Amino acid sequence: VVRQRDERIAINMPVQGTAADMIKIAMIDIYNEFSKKKLKSKMILQVHDELVFDCEKSELETVKKIVHNKMKNAIKMNVPIEVEMGEGINWYEAHA
């Protein structure tokens, strides 16, 4: 049982580690792009592979384009990276 657990951990580590690296790189790139464009919208939370933003309504389309681009291109991969987005006045509505 311990060996099976250890094998599972060893196999999952590169996948989970790469995903963690990807989200951190994307966060830095998104922050830098928001600063460069002097956007008022803010990245407020990261949970696993999800980023949550407090977004000015007038900046919504710009923010969506930046986030989509930076998430897809954080790390060059040989497989497509899917980026899903939701929007709403609260977290629940954004996930509906």
C-alpha positions as a Python dict, from the first residue, in 0.01 Angstrom:
ca = {
    (1, 'V'): (0, 0, 0),
    (2, 'V'): (283, 241, 88),
    (3, 'R'): (465, 159, -235),
    (4, 'Q'): (152, 227, -441),
    (5, 'R'): (104, 560, -265),
    (6, 'D'): (467, 657, -322),
    (7, 'E'): (445, 563, -691),
    (8, 'R'): (129, 772, -731),
    (9, 'I'): (298, 1068, -560),
    (10, 'A'): (607, 1033, -783),
    (11, 'I'): (394, 1026, -1099),
    (12, 'N'): (171, 1318, -994),
    (13, 'M'): (449, 1547, -873),
    (14, 'P'): (577, 1660, -1217),
    (15, 'V'): (222, 1726, -1339),
    (16, 'Q'): (115, 1917, -1029),
    (17, 'G'): (448, 2097, -1005),
    (18, 'T'): (427, 2212, -1367),
    (19, 'A'): (70, 2334, -1317),
    (20, 'A'): (179, 2528, -1007),
    (21, 'D'): (470, 2682, -1200),
    (22, 'M'): (237, 2773, -1486),
    (23, 'I'): (-14, 2956, -1265),
    (24, 'K'): (263, 3146, -1083),
    (25, 'I'): (423, 3258, -1411),
    (26, 'A'): (82, 3362, -1546),
    (27, 'M'): (12, 3559, -1227),
    (28, 'I'): (335, 3755, -1264),
    (29, 'D'): (271, 3819, -1633),
    (30, 'I'): (-89, 3929, -1568),
    (31, 'Y'): (18, 4161, -1286),
    (32, 'N'): (287, 4317, -1506),
    (33, 'E'): (46, 4367, -1796),
    (34, 'F'): (-219, 4524, -1569),
    (35, 'S'): (48, 4761, -1433),
    (36, 'K'): (177, 4847, -1780),
    (37, 'K'): (-175, 4930, -1899),
    (38, 'K'): (-253, 5110, -1569),
    (39, 'L'): (-568, 4903, -1517),
    (40, 'K'): (-772, 4950, -1201),
    (41, 'S'): (-878, 4582, -1199),
    (42, 'K'): (-696, 4364, -946),
    (43, 'M'): (-609, 3998, -910),
    (44, 'I'): (-737, 3916, -562),
    (45, 'L'): (-714, 3540, -513),
    (46, 'Q'): (-550, 3224, -644),
    (47, 'V'): (-691, 2882, -554),
    (48, 'H'): (-517, 2583, -717),
    (49, 'D'): (-560, 2648, -1092),
    (50, 'E'): (-806, 2936, -1056),
    (51, 'L'): (-751, 3311, -1044),
    (52, 'V'): (-1013, 3552, -910),
    (53, 'F'): (-1022, 3918, -1011),
    (54, 'D'): (-1200, 4230, -893),
    (55, 'C'): (-1260, 4384, -1232),
    (56, 'E'): (-1374, 4729, -1336),
    (57, 'K'): (-1672, 4682, -1567),
    (58, 'S'): (-1517, 4916, -1827),
    (59, 'E'): (-1202, 4698, -1831),
    (60, 'L'): (-1374, 4359, -1850),
    (61, 'E'): (-1294, 4274, -2212),
    (62, 'T'): (-935, 4394, -2180),
    (63, 'V'): (-887, 4190, -1862),
    (64, 'K'): (-1035, 3878, -2022),
    (65, 'K'): (-801, 3906, -2321),
    (66, 'I'): (-494, 3958, -2102),
    (67, 'V'): (-579, 3672, -1865),
    (68, 'H'): (-662, 3433, -2149),
    (69, 'N'): (-338, 3512, -2333),
    (70, 'K'): (-112, 3498, -2027),
    (71, 'M'): (-266, 3175, -1896),
    (72, 'K'): (-235, 2998, -2234),
    (73, 'N'): (122, 3113, -2290),
    (74, 'A'): (277, 3100, -1941),
    (75, 'I'): (471, 2785, -2032),
    (76, 'K'): (518, 2654, -2385),
    (77, 'M'): (352, 2314, -2398),
    (78, 'N'): (309, 2049, -2667),
    (79, 'V'): (-56, 2014, -2570),
    (80, 'P'): (-329, 2277, -2589),
    (81, 'I'): (-404, 2466, -2268),
    (82, 'E'): (-772, 2535, -2210),
    (83, 'V'): (-869, 2853, -2027),
    (84, 'E'): (-1223, 2886, -1892),
    (85, 'M'): (-1366, 3210, -1759),
    (86, 'G'): (-1675, 3312, -1576),
    (87, 'E'): (-1800, 3648, -1467),
    (88, 'G'): (-2045, 3770, -1211),
    (89, 'I'): (-2097, 4004, -921),
    (90, 'N'): (-1976, 3731, -683),
    (91, 'W'): (-1784, 3402, -691),
    (92, 'Y'): (-2101, 3190, -699),
    (93, 'E'): (-2245, 3377, -997),
    (94, 'A'): (-1915, 3356, -1183),
    (95, 'H'): (-1926, 2976, -1152),
    (96, 'A'): (-2291, 2928, -1247),
}
